[in-house]
Amino acid sequence: MVEDSIRREECEEGYLSRAELIRRLRDAEEELKRLREGNRLLKRLAENLDNELKRYRAQPFLQETLKA
């Protein structure tokens, strides 16, 4: 607290209070959580699309009669 007050009085450039650092850290953690969830969702969607593409590509070969 003392260092915080001294640095604020000296107008030290780039100095952030402990409360501000905690707030920024919490915001960054929340954003990271949202981004990880979005990344997880995109990976699942990509896997689903890959599986669907494989199924469509294999479909002509799985038919009983192949046209020459």
mmCIF file of the N, C-alpha and C atoms, coordinates in Angstrom:
data_MODEL
# 
_entry.id   MODEL 
# 
loop_
_atom_site.group_PDB 
_atom_site.id 
_atom_site.type_symbol 
_atom_site.label_atom_id 
_atom_site.label_alt_id 
_atom_site.label_comp_id 
_atom_site.label_asym_id 
_atom_site.label_entity_id 
_atom_site.label_seq_id 
_atom_site.pdbx_PDB_ins_code 
_atom_site.Cartn_x 
_atom_site.Cartn_y 
_atom_site.Cartn_z 
_atom_site.occupancy 
_atom_site.B_iso_or_equiv 
_atom_site.pdbx_formal_charge 
_atom_site.auth_seq_id 
_atom_site.auth_comp_id 
_atom_site.auth_asym_id 
_atom_site.auth_atom_id 
_atom_site.pdbx_PDB_model_num 
ATOM 1   N N  . MET A 1 1  ? 0.819   -1.188  0.000   1.00 0.00 ? 1  MET A N  1 
ATOM 2   C CA . MET A 1 1  ? 0.000   0.000   0.000   1.00 0.00 ? 1  MET A CA 1 
ATOM 3   C C  . MET A 1 1  ? 0.868   1.260   0.000   1.00 0.00 ? 1  MET A C  1 
ATOM 4   N N  . VAL A 1 2  ? 1.949   1.210   0.768   1.00 0.00 ? 2  VAL A N  1 
ATOM 5   C CA . VAL A 1 2  ? 2.839   2.366   0.847   1.00 0.00 ? 2  VAL A CA 1 
ATOM 6   C C  . VAL A 1 2  ? 3.492   2.605   -0.511  1.00 0.00 ? 2  VAL A C  1 
ATOM 7   N N  . GLU A 1 3  ? 4.015   1.537   -1.109  1.00 0.00 ? 3  GLU A N  1 
ATOM 8   C CA . GLU A 1 3  ? 4.643   1.672   -2.425  1.00 0.00 ? 3  GLU A CA 1 
ATOM 9   C C  . GLU A 1 3  ? 3.640   2.178   -3.451  1.00 0.00 ? 3  GLU A C  1 
ATOM 10  N N  . ASP A 1 4  ? 2.426   1.702   -3.363  1.00 0.00 ? 4  ASP A N  1 
ATOM 11  C CA . ASP A 1 4  ? 1.372   2.143   -4.277  1.00 0.00 ? 4  ASP A CA 1 
ATOM 12  C C  . ASP A 1 4  ? 1.155   3.647   -4.145  1.00 0.00 ? 4  ASP A C  1 
ATOM 13  N N  . SER A 1 5  ? 1.068   4.130   -2.941  1.00 0.00 ? 5  SER A N  1 
ATOM 14  C CA . SER A 1 5  ? 0.856   5.565   -2.705  1.00 0.00 ? 5  SER A CA 1 
ATOM 15  C C  . SER A 1 5  ? 2.042   6.393   -3.191  1.00 0.00 ? 5  SER A C  1 
ATOM 16  N N  . ILE A 1 6  ? 3.247   5.920   -2.891  1.00 0.00 ? 6  ILE A N  1 
ATOM 17  C CA . ILE A 1 6  ? 4.445   6.660   -3.307  1.00 0.00 ? 6  ILE A CA 1 
ATOM 18  C C  . ILE A 1 6  ? 4.519   6.739   -4.830  1.00 0.00 ? 6  ILE A C  1 
ATOM 19  N N  . ARG A 1 7  ? 4.321   5.635   -5.482  1.00 0.00 ? 7  ARG A N  1 
ATOM 20  C CA . ARG A 1 7  ? 4.407   5.625   -6.959  1.00 0.00 ? 7  ARG A CA 1 
ATOM 21  C C  . ARG A 1 7  ? 3.314   6.470   -7.586  1.00 0.00 ? 7  ARG A C  1 
ATOM 22  N N  . ARG A 1 8  ? 2.134   6.481   -6.983  1.00 0.00 ? 8  ARG A N  1 
ATOM 23  C CA . ARG A 1 8  ? 1.062   7.321   -7.510  1.00 0.00 ? 8  ARG A CA 1 
ATOM 24  C C  . ARG A 1 8  ? 1.413   8.794   -7.347  1.00 0.00 ? 8  ARG A C  1 
ATOM 25  N N  . GLU A 1 9  ? 2.006   9.150   -6.229  1.00 0.00 ? 9  GLU A N  1 
ATOM 26  C CA . GLU A 1 9  ? 2.397   10.538  -5.988  1.00 0.00 ? 9  GLU A CA 1 
ATOM 27  C C  . GLU A 1 9  ? 3.504   10.960  -6.948  1.00 0.00 ? 9  GLU A C  1 
ATOM 28  N N  . GLU A 1 10 ? 4.416   10.045  -7.237  1.00 0.00 ? 10 GLU A N  1 
ATOM 29  C CA . GLU A 1 10 ? 5.524   10.365  -8.145  1.00 0.00 ? 10 GLU A CA 1 
ATOM 30  C C  . GLU A 1 10 ? 5.082   10.319  -9.602  1.00 0.00 ? 10 GLU A C  1 
ATOM 31  N N  . CYS A 1 11 ? 3.848   9.898   -9.827  1.00 0.00 ? 11 CYS A N  1 
ATOM 32  C CA . CYS A 1 11 ? 3.312   9.778   -11.193 1.00 0.00 ? 11 CYS A CA 1 
ATOM 33  C C  . CYS A 1 11 ? 4.228   8.917   -12.062 1.00 0.00 ? 11 CYS A C  1 
ATOM 34  N N  . GLU A 1 12 ? 4.672   7.828   -11.487 1.00 0.00 ? 12 GLU A N  1 
ATOM 35  C CA . GLU A 1 12 ? 5.546   6.919   -12.216 1.00 0.00 ? 12 GLU A CA 1 
ATOM 36  C C  . GLU A 1 12 ? 4.791   6.377   -13.426 1.00 0.00 ? 12 GLU A C  1 
ATOM 37  N N  . GLU A 1 13 ? 5.418   6.539   -14.583 1.00 0.00 ? 13 GLU A N  1 
ATOM 38  C CA . GLU A 1 13 ? 4.775   6.133   -15.826 1.00 0.00 ? 13 GLU A CA 1 
ATOM 39  C C  . GLU A 1 13 ? 4.722   4.613   -15.924 1.00 0.00 ? 13 GLU A C  1 
ATOM 40  N N  . GLY A 1 14 ? 3.593   4.085   -16.348 1.00 0.00 ? 14 GLY A N  1 
ATOM 41  C CA . GLY A 1 14 ? 3.443   2.655   -16.530 1.00 0.00 ? 14 GLY A CA 1 
ATOM 42  C C  . GLY A 1 14 ? 3.138   1.902   -15.251 1.00 0.00 ? 14 GLY A C  1 
ATOM 43  N N  . TYR A 1 15 ? 3.053   2.612   -14.152 1.00 0.00 ? 15 TYR A N  1 
ATOM 44  C CA . TYR A 1 15 ? 2.765   1.939   -12.881 1.00 0.00 ? 15 TYR A CA 1 
ATOM 45  C C  . TYR A 1 15 ? 1.271   1.714   -12.764 1.00 0.00 ? 15 TYR A C  1 
ATOM 46  N N  . LEU A 1 16 ? 0.925   0.487   -12.409 1.00 0.00 ? 16 LEU A N  1 
ATOM 47  C CA . LEU A 1 16 ? -0.479  0.152   -12.188 1.00 0.00 ? 16 LEU A CA 1 
ATOM 48  C C  . LEU A 1 16 ? -0.636  -0.331  -10.743 1.00 0.00 ? 16 LEU A C  1 
ATOM 49  N N  . SER A 1 17 ? -1.711  0.074   -10.132 1.00 0.00 ? 17 SER A N  1 
ATOM 50  C CA . SER A 1 17 ? -1.958  -0.343  -8.751  1.00 0.00 ? 17 SER A CA 1 
ATOM 51  C C  . SER A 1 17 ? -2.252  -1.837  -8.709  1.00 0.00 ? 17 SER A C  1 
ATOM 52  N N  . ARG A 1 18 ? -2.123  -2.391  -7.528  1.00 0.00 ? 18 ARG A N  1 
ATOM 53  C CA . ARG A 1 18 ? -2.379  -3.815  -7.345  1.00 0.00 ? 18 ARG A CA 1 
ATOM 54  C C  . ARG A 1 18 ? -3.817  -4.149  -7.742  1.00 0.00 ? 18 ARG A C  1 
ATOM 55  N N  . ALA A 1 19 ? -4.750  -3.298  -7.367  1.00 0.00 ? 19 ALA A N  1 
ATOM 56  C CA . ALA A 1 19 ? -6.156  -3.522  -7.703  1.00 0.00 ? 19 ALA A CA 1 
ATOM 57  C C  . ALA A 1 19 ? -6.355  -3.538  -9.218  1.00 0.00 ? 19 ALA A C  1 
ATOM 58  N N  . GLU A 1 20 ? -5.680  -2.612  -9.906  1.00 0.00 ? 20 GLU A N  1 
ATOM 59  C CA . GLU A 1 20 ? -5.780  -2.558  -11.367 1.00 0.00 ? 20 GLU A CA 1 
ATOM 60  C C  . GLU A 1 20 ? -5.174  -3.808  -11.993 1.00 0.00 ? 20 GLU A C  1 
ATOM 61  N N  . LEU A 1 21 ? -4.039  -4.261  -11.464 1.00 0.00 ? 21 LEU A N  1 
ATOM 62  C CA . LEU A 1 21 ? -3.406  -5.481  -11.974 1.00 0.00 ? 21 LEU A CA 1 
ATOM 63  C C  . LEU A 1 21 ? -4.307  -6.699  -11.760 1.00 0.00 ? 21 LEU A C  1 
ATOM 64  N N  . ILE A 1 22 ? -4.941  -6.763  -10.597 1.00 0.00 ? 22 ILE A N  1 
ATOM 65  C CA . ILE A 1 22 ? -5.849  -7.873  -10.308 1.00 0.00 ? 22 ILE A CA 1 
ATOM 66  C C  . ILE A 1 22 ? -7.036  -7.841  -11.257 1.00 0.00 ? 22 ILE A C  1 
ATOM 67  N N  . ARG A 1 23 ? -7.584  -6.657  -11.500 1.00 0.00 ? 23 ARG A N  1 
ATOM 68  C CA . ARG A 1 23 ? -8.727  -6.528  -12.421 1.00 0.00 ? 23 ARG A CA 1 
ATOM 69  C C  . ARG A 1 23 ? -8.331  -6.960  -13.824 1.00 0.00 ? 23 ARG A C  1 
ATOM 70  N N  . ARG A 1 24 ? -7.156  -6.512  -14.279 1.00 0.00 ? 24 ARG A N  1 
ATOM 71  C CA . ARG A 1 24 ? -6.687  -6.886  -15.620 1.00 0.00 ? 24 ARG A CA 1 
ATOM 72  C C  . ARG A 1 24 ? -6.445  -8.384  -15.731 1.00 0.00 ? 24 ARG A C  1 
ATOM 73  N N  . LEU A 1 25 ? -5.888  -8.968  -14.691 1.00 0.00 ? 25 LEU A N  1 
ATOM 74  C CA . LEU A 1 25 ? -5.649  -10.412 -14.687 1.00 0.00 ? 25 LEU A CA 1 
ATOM 75  C C  . LEU A 1 25 ? -6.963  -11.174 -14.754 1.00 0.00 ? 25 LEU A C  1 
ATOM 76  N N  . ARG A 1 26 ? -7.942  -10.747 -13.976 1.00 0.00 ? 26 ARG A N  1 
ATOM 77  C CA . ARG A 1 26 ? -9.253  -11.403 -13.988 1.00 0.00 ? 26 ARG A CA 1 
ATOM 78  C C  . ARG A 1 26 ? -9.899  -11.294 -15.369 1.00 0.00 ? 26 ARG A C  1 
ATOM 79  N N  . ASP A 1 27 ? -9.814  -10.104 -15.987 1.00 0.00 ? 27 ASP A N  1 
ATOM 80  C CA . ASP A 1 27 ? -10.358 -9.918  -17.335 1.00 0.00 ? 27 ASP A CA 1 
ATOM 81  C C  . ASP A 1 27 ? -9.657  -10.817 -18.341 1.00 0.00 ? 27 ASP A C  1 
ATOM 82  N N  . ALA A 1 28 ? -8.336  -10.905 -18.221 1.00 0.00 ? 28 ALA A N  1 
ATOM 83  C CA . ALA A 1 28 ? -7.565  -11.750 -19.145 1.00 0.00 ? 28 ALA A CA 1 
ATOM 84  C C  . ALA A 1 28 ? -7.923  -13.225 -18.969 1.00 0.00 ? 28 ALA A C  1 
ATOM 85  N N  . GLU A 1 29 ? -8.112  -13.652 -17.727 1.00 0.00 ? 29 GLU A N  1 
ATOM 86  C CA . GLU A 1 29 ? -8.498  -15.041 -17.467 1.00 0.00 ? 29 GLU A CA 1 
ATOM 87  C C  . GLU A 1 29 ? -9.880  -15.346 -18.032 1.00 0.00 ? 29 GLU A C  1 
ATOM 88  N N  . GLU A 1 30 ? -10.811 -14.406 -17.896 1.00 0.00 ? 30 GLU A N  1 
ATOM 89  C CA . GLU A 1 30 ? -12.154 -14.600 -18.455 1.00 0.00 ? 30 GLU A CA 1 
ATOM 90  C C  . GLU A 1 30 ? -12.096 -14.674 -19.978 1.00 0.00 ? 30 GLU A C  1 
ATOM 91  N N  . GLU A 1 31 ? -11.308 -13.803 -20.584 1.00 0.00 ? 31 GLU A N  1 
ATOM 92  C CA . GLU A 1 31 ? -11.178 -13.827 -22.042 1.00 0.00 ? 31 GLU A CA 1 
ATOM 93  C C  . GLU A 1 31 ? -10.528 -15.131 -22.502 1.00 0.00 ? 31 GLU A C  1 
ATOM 94  N N  . LEU A 1 32 ? -9.520  -15.581 -21.787 1.00 0.00 ? 32 LEU A N  1 
ATOM 95  C CA . LEU A 1 32 ? -8.858  -16.840 -22.113 1.00 0.00 ? 32 LEU A CA 1 
ATOM 96  C C  . LEU A 1 32 ? -9.844  -18.005 -22.035 1.00 0.00 ? 32 LEU A C  1 
ATOM 97  N N  . LYS A 1 33 ? -10.689 -17.994 -21.009 1.00 0.00 ? 33 LYS A N  1 
ATOM 98  C CA . LYS A 1 33 ? -11.696 -19.047 -20.856 1.00 0.00 ? 33 LYS A CA 1 
ATOM 99  C C  . LYS A 1 33 ? -12.659 -19.050 -22.047 1.00 0.00 ? 33 LYS A C  1 
ATOM 100 N N  . ARG A 1 34 ? -13.123 -17.855 -22.460 1.00 0.00 ? 34 ARG A N  1 
ATOM 101 C CA . ARG A 1 34 ? -14.029 -17.760 -23.611 1.00 0.00 ? 34 ARG A CA 1 
ATOM 102 C C  . ARG A 1 34 ? -13.344 -18.232 -24.890 1.00 0.00 ? 34 ARG A C  1 
ATOM 103 N N  . LEU A 1 35 ? -12.093 -17.831 -25.073 1.00 0.00 ? 35 LEU A N  1 
ATOM 104 C CA . LEU A 1 35 ? -11.370 -18.215 -26.281 1.00 0.00 ? 35 LEU A CA 1 
ATOM 105 C C  . LEU A 1 35 ? -11.113 -19.723 -26.315 1.00 0.00 ? 35 LEU A C  1 
ATOM 106 N N  . ARG A 1 36 ? -10.789 -20.306 -25.179 1.00 0.00 ? 36 ARG A N  1 
ATOM 107 C CA . ARG A 1 36 ? -10.574 -21.760 -25.133 1.00 0.00 ? 36 ARG A CA 1 
ATOM 108 C C  . ARG A 1 36 ? -11.852 -22.506 -25.472 1.00 0.00 ? 36 ARG A C  1 
ATOM 109 N N  . GLU A 1 37 ? -12.963 -22.046 -24.940 1.00 0.00 ? 37 GLU A N  1 
ATOM 110 C CA . GLU A 1 37 ? -14.251 -22.688 -25.245 1.00 0.00 ? 37 GLU A CA 1 
ATOM 111 C C  . GLU A 1 37 ? -14.568 -22.547 -26.730 1.00 0.00 ? 37 GLU A C  1 
ATOM 112 N N  . GLY A 1 38 ? -14.330 -21.373 -27.284 1.00 0.00 ? 38 GLY A N  1 
ATOM 113 C CA . GLY A 1 38 ? -14.550 -21.173 -28.721 1.00 0.00 ? 38 GLY A CA 1 
ATOM 114 C C  . GLY A 1 38 ? -13.642 -22.064 -29.555 1.00 0.00 ? 38 GLY A C  1 
ATOM 115 N N  . ASN A 1 39 ? -12.400 -22.191 -29.126 1.00 0.00 ? 39 ASN A N  1 
ATOM 116 C CA . ASN A 1 39 ? -11.448 -23.044 -29.823 1.00 0.00 ? 39 ASN A CA 1 
ATOM 117 C C  . ASN A 1 39 ? -11.899 -24.505 -29.766 1.00 0.00 ? 39 ASN A C  1 
ATOM 118 N N  . ARG A 1 40 ? -12.357 -24.930 -28.609 1.00 0.00 ? 40 ARG A N  1 
ATOM 119 C CA . ARG A 1 40 ? -12.849 -26.298 -28.432 1.00 0.00 ? 40 ARG A CA 1 
ATOM 120 C C  . ARG A 1 40 ? -14.037 -26.556 -29.367 1.00 0.00 ? 40 ARG A C  1 
ATOM 121 N N  . LEU A 1 41 ? -14.943 -25.599 -29.448 1.00 0.00 ? 41 LEU A N  1 
ATOM 122 C CA . LEU A 1 41 ? -16.111 -25.726 -30.312 1.00 0.00 ? 41 LEU A CA 1 
ATOM 123 C C  . LEU A 1 41 ? -15.685 -25.803 -31.781 1.00 0.00 ? 41 LEU A C  1 
ATOM 124 N N  . LEU A 1 42 ? -14.768 -24.940 -32.193 1.00 0.00 ? 42 LEU A N  1 
ATOM 125 C CA . LEU A 1 42 ? -14.303 -24.949 -33.582 1.00 0.00 ? 42 LEU A CA 1 
ATOM 126 C C  . LEU A 1 42 ? -13.604 -26.259 -33.935 1.00 0.00 ? 42 LEU A C  1 
ATOM 127 N N  . LYS A 1 43 ? -12.854 -26.817 -33.000 1.00 0.00 ? 43 LYS A N  1 
ATOM 128 C CA . LYS A 1 43 ? -12.205 -28.113 -33.247 1.00 0.00 ? 43 LYS A CA 1 
ATOM 129 C C  . LYS A 1 43 ? -13.243 -29.203 -33.452 1.00 0.00 ? 43 LYS A C  1 
ATOM 130 N N  . ARG A 1 44 ? -14.283 -29.208 -32.617 1.00 0.00 ? 44 ARG A N  1 
ATOM 131 C CA . ARG A 1 44 ? -15.348 -30.211 -32.779 1.00 0.00 ? 44 ARG A CA 1 
ATOM 132 C C  . ARG A 1 44 ? -16.058 -30.054 -34.112 1.00 0.00 ? 44 ARG A C  1 
ATOM 133 N N  . LEU A 1 45 ? -16.319 -28.813 -34.509 1.00 0.00 ? 45 LEU A N  1 
ATOM 134 C CA . LEU A 1 45 ? -16.977 -28.576 -35.790 1.00 0.00 ? 45 LEU A CA 1 
ATOM 135 C C  . LEU A 1 45 ? -16.104 -29.030 -36.946 1.00 0.00 ? 45 LEU A C  1 
ATOM 136 N N  . ALA A 1 46 ? -14.801 -28.768 -36.878 1.00 0.00 ? 46 ALA A N  1 
ATOM 137 C CA . ALA A 1 46 ? -13.879 -29.198 -37.919 1.00 0.00 ? 46 ALA A CA 1 
ATOM 138 C C  . ALA A 1 46 ? -13.831 -30.725 -38.008 1.00 0.00 ? 46 ALA A C  1 
ATOM 139 N N  . GLU A 1 47 ? -13.821 -31.398 -36.860 1.00 0.00 ? 47 GLU A N  1 
ATOM 140 C CA . GLU A 1 47 ? -13.838 -32.860 -36.855 1.00 0.00 ? 47 GLU A CA 1 
ATOM 141 C C  . GLU A 1 47 ? -15.116 -33.393 -37.491 1.00 0.00 ? 47 GLU A C  1 
ATOM 142 N N  . ASN A 1 48 ? -16.256 -32.783 -37.166 1.00 0.00 ? 48 ASN A N  1 
ATOM 143 C CA . ASN A 1 48 ? -17.523 -33.206 -37.753 1.00 0.00 ? 48 ASN A CA 1 
ATOM 144 C C  . ASN A 1 48 ? -17.513 -33.020 -39.264 1.00 0.00 ? 48 ASN A C  1 
ATOM 145 N N  . LEU A 1 49 ? -16.986 -31.900 -39.719 1.00 0.00 ? 49 LEU A N  1 
ATOM 146 C CA . LEU A 1 49 ? -16.926 -31.652 -41.168 1.00 0.00 ? 49 LEU A CA 1 
ATOM 147 C C  . LEU A 1 49 ? -15.990 -32.637 -41.852 1.00 0.00 ? 49 LEU A C  1 
ATOM 148 N N  . ASP A 1 50 ? -14.866 -32.957 -41.232 1.00 0.00 ? 50 ASP A N  1 
ATOM 149 C CA . ASP A 1 50 ? -13.940 -33.940 -41.801 1.00 0.00 ? 50 ASP A CA 1 
ATOM 150 C C  . ASP A 1 50 ? -14.605 -35.311 -41.912 1.00 0.00 ? 50 ASP A C  1 
ATOM 151 N N  . ASN A 1 51 ? -15.328 -35.707 -40.871 1.00 0.00 ? 51 ASN A N  1 
ATOM 152 C CA . ASN A 1 51 ? -16.029 -36.993 -40.898 1.00 0.00 ? 51 ASN A CA 1 
ATOM 153 C C  . ASN A 1 51 ? -17.104 -37.024 -41.981 1.00 0.00 ? 51 ASN A C  1 
ATOM 154 N N  . GLU A 1 52 ? -17.819 -35.924 -42.110 1.00 0.00 ? 52 GLU A N  1 
ATOM 155 C CA . GLU A 1 52 ? -18.851 -35.844 -43.143 1.00 0.00 ? 52 GLU A CA 1 
ATOM 156 C C  . GLU A 1 52 ? -18.236 -35.898 -44.539 1.00 0.00 ? 52 GLU A C  1 
ATOM 157 N N  . LEU A 1 53 ? -17.128 -35.220 -44.733 1.00 0.00 ? 53 LEU A N  1 
ATOM 158 C CA . LEU A 1 53 ? -16.445 -35.235 -46.019 1.00 0.00 ? 53 LEU A CA 1 
ATOM 159 C C  . LEU A 1 53 ? -15.960 -36.651 -46.354 1.00 0.00 ? 53 LEU A C  1 
ATOM 160 N N  . LYS A 1 54 ? -15.392 -37.343 -45.383 1.00 0.00 ? 54 LYS A N  1 
ATOM 161 C CA . LYS A 1 54 ? -14.942 -38.722 -45.604 1.00 0.00 ? 54 LYS A CA 1 
ATOM 162 C C  . LYS A 1 54 ? -16.111 -39.613 -46.005 1.00 0.00 ? 54 LYS A C  1 
ATOM 163 N N  . ARG A 1 55 ? -17.252 -39.418 -45.326 1.00 0.00 ? 55 ARG A N  1 
ATOM 164 C CA . ARG A 1 55 ? -18.432 -40.222 -45.634 1.00 0.00 ? 55 ARG A CA 1 
ATOM 165 C C  . ARG A 1 55 ? -18.905 -39.977 -47.063 1.00 0.00 ? 55 ARG A C  1 
ATOM 166 N N  . TYR A 1 56 ? -18.955 -38.711 -47.486 1.00 0.00 ? 56 TYR A N  1 
ATOM 167 C CA . TYR A 1 56 ? -19.392 -38.398 -48.846 1.00 0.00 ? 56 TYR A CA 1 
ATOM 168 C C  . TYR A 1 56 ? -18.411 -38.907 -49.893 1.00 0.00 ? 56 TYR A C  1 
ATOM 169 N N  . ARG A 1 57 ? -17.135 -38.855 -49.599 1.00 0.00 ? 57 ARG A N  1 
ATOM 170 C CA . ARG A 1 57 ? -16.137 -39.358 -50.545 1.00 0.00 ? 57 ARG A CA 1 
ATOM 171 C C  . ARG A 1 57 ? -16.201 -40.877 -50.678 1.00 0.00 ? 57 ARG A C  1 
ATOM 172 N N  . ALA A 1 58 ? -16.511 -41.569 -49.604 1.00 0.00 ? 58 ALA A N  1 
ATOM 173 C CA . ALA A 1 58 ? -16.565 -43.030 -49.631 1.00 0.00 ? 58 ALA A CA 1 
ATOM 174 C C  . ALA A 1 58 ? -17.893 -43.546 -50.173 1.00 0.00 ? 58 ALA A C  1 
ATOM 175 N N  . GLN A 1 59 ? -18.909 -42.719 -50.206 1.00 0.00 ? 59 GLN A N  1 
ATOM 176 C CA . GLN A 1 59 ? -20.245 -43.137 -50.594 1.00 0.00 ? 59 GLN A CA 1 
ATOM 177 C C  . GLN A 1 59 ? -20.292 -43.799 -51.973 1.00 0.00 ? 59 GLN A C  1 
ATOM 178 N N  . PRO A 1 60 ? -19.673 -43.260 -53.018 1.00 0.00 ? 60 PRO A N  1 
ATOM 179 C CA . PRO A 1 60 ? -19.750 -43.928 -54.322 1.00 0.00 ? 60 PRO A CA 1 
ATOM 180 C C  . PRO A 1 60 ? -19.129 -45.333 -54.298 1.00 0.00 ? 60 PRO A C  1 
ATOM 181 N N  . PHE A 1 61 ? -18.137 -45.552 -53.490 1.00 0.00 ? 61 PHE A N  1 
ATOM 182 C CA . PHE A 1 61 ? -17.475 -46.856 -53.448 1.00 0.00 ? 61 PHE A CA 1 
ATOM 183 C C  . PHE A 1 61 ? -18.278 -47.870 -52.636 1.00 0.00 ? 61 PHE A C  1 
ATOM 184 N N  . LEU A 1 62 ? -19.194 -47.398 -51.833 1.00 0.00 ? 62 LEU A N  1 
ATOM 185 C CA . LEU A 1 62 ? -19.990 -48.294 -51.014 1.00 0.00 ? 62 LEU A CA 1 
ATOM 186 C C  . LEU A 1 62 ? -21.272 -48.726 -51.704 1.00 0.00 ? 62 LEU A C  1 
ATOM 187 N N  . GLN A 1 63 ? -21.589 -48.116 -52.842 1.00 0.00 ? 63 GLN A N  1 
ATOM 188 C CA . GLN A 1 63 ? -22.781 -48.495 -53.578 1.00 0.00 ? 63 GLN A CA 1 
ATOM 189 C C  . GLN A 1 63 ? -22.581 -49.872 -54.209 1.00 0.00 ? 63 GLN A C  1 
ATOM 190 N N  . GLU A 1 64 ? -23.673 -50.618 -54.355 1.00 0.00 ? 64 GLU A N  1 
ATOM 191 C CA . GLU A 1 64 ? -23.554 -51.971 -54.863 1.00 0.00 ? 64 GLU A CA 1 
ATOM 192 C C  . GLU A 1 64 ? -23.112 -52.003 -56.315 1.00 0.00 ? 64 GLU A C  1 
ATOM 193 N N  . THR A 1 65 ? -23.638 -51.128 -57.115 1.00 0.00 ? 65 THR A N  1 
ATOM 194 C CA . THR A 1 65 ? -23.278 -51.126 -58.547 1.00 0.00 ? 65 THR A CA 1 
ATOM 195 C C  . THR A 1 65 ? -22.516 -49.847 -58.863 1.00 0.00 ? 65 THR A C  1 
ATOM 196 N N  . LEU A 1 66 ? -21.348 -50.028 -59.384 1.00 0.00 ? 66 LEU A N  1 
ATOM 197 C CA . LEU A 1 66 ? -20.539 -48.891 -59.811 1.00 0.00 ? 66 LEU A CA 1 
ATOM 198 C C  . LEU A 1 66 ? -20.732 -48.687 -61.304 1.00 0.00 ? 66 LEU A C  1 
ATOM 199 N N  . LYS A 1 67 ? -20.946 -47.484 -61.705 1.00 0.00 ? 67 LYS A N  1 
ATOM 200 C CA . LYS A 1 67 ? -21.107 -47.185 -63.127 1.00 0.00 ? 67 LYS A CA 1 
ATOM 201 C C  . LYS A 1 67 ? -19.739 -46.917 -63.715 1.00 0.00 ? 67 LYS A C  1 
ATOM 202 N N  . ALA A 1 68 ? -19.457 -47.529 -64.827 1.00 0.00 ? 68 ALA A N  1 
ATOM 203 C CA . ALA A 1 68 ? -18.143 -47.377 -65.460 1.00 0.00 ? 68 ALA A CA 1 
ATOM 204 C C  . ALA A 1 68 ? -18.062 -46.173 -66.321 1.00 0.00 ? 68 ALA A C  1 
# 
